[in-house]
Amino acid sequence: MNKRDFIAIGIVIILSALGFIFLNFNLKNDAQGGETVKISVGADIYGTYPLNENDEIKINTKNGFNTVVIENGSVFVKDADCRDRYCVRQGKIRNGSIICLPHRLVIEIESNDKSIDAVAG
C-alpha cells in the first residue's frame, strides 16, 4: 500500500464518522417530537395513547399477555408471558418500536409526520 491508499482510507473513515454523527444527531432531535404510542396486535390497532401521560396498559390476547407502561415520555414492556421476553429486555424507548413476535404485538412511538423504527423480540 502506498501513501495515496492510506489517504483514501482515511477520507472514507472520516466521511463515515461524519455521516454517523449526522444521523445520530437527527434521530435524537426526532425523538423529542414523538407524541403518541400506537399499540397493534396483529393487523388490528389495540389503542393509541399520548406519550406525555403516564399509563399502564394490560393486553390479553389468545397468544398471551403483555403489560405496557408509558412513563415520563418513554414506553416499555413491564411484563410478558412469552418465552424469550425480548420485548421486556428492550427497556425504555423514546423513539422507535418494540415488537413481541410471539404475541404479534407492535408498540410504535409516532411523531407528527413520521415513525422511527427499531426492533426487539
Secondary structure, DSSP 8 states (H G I E B T S, - for coil): --HHHHHHHHHHHHHHHHHHHHHHHHHHHHHTT--EEEEEETTEEEEEEETTS-EEEEEEETTEEEEEEEETTEEEEEEE-SSS-HHHHT--BSSSEEEETTTTEEEEEE-SS-B------
